[in-house]
Amino acid sequence: MRKILESLGDLTGKTVAITGTSGGLGYELCRYLVMKGATVLQMDRNPERQQKTAEKIKAEGIKSDIIAININIDKNIFILHSLYF
């Protein structure tokens, strides 16, 4: 997977949507794409974890452009909240 990501080059001006960015592979993918210049739409049902992910990436000194989209599913109604970190 690393070779595929490295072959992408500069992602400045590109927007990528990722689910599950609060841990594991989703977090590492989010981190890598932000380092390459992409704007990441971080989609999760837990806004606290989203914020921690954004703060953790920024704490590493990575200039991050992350937009968190909170997706709450309740009785087939999708509620979207967008926060810009």
Secondary structure, 3 states (H helix, E strand, C coil): CHHHHHCCCCCCCCEEEEECCCCHHHHHHHHHHHHCCCEEEEEECCHHHHHHHHHHHHHCCCCCCEEEEEEEEECCEEEEEEEEC
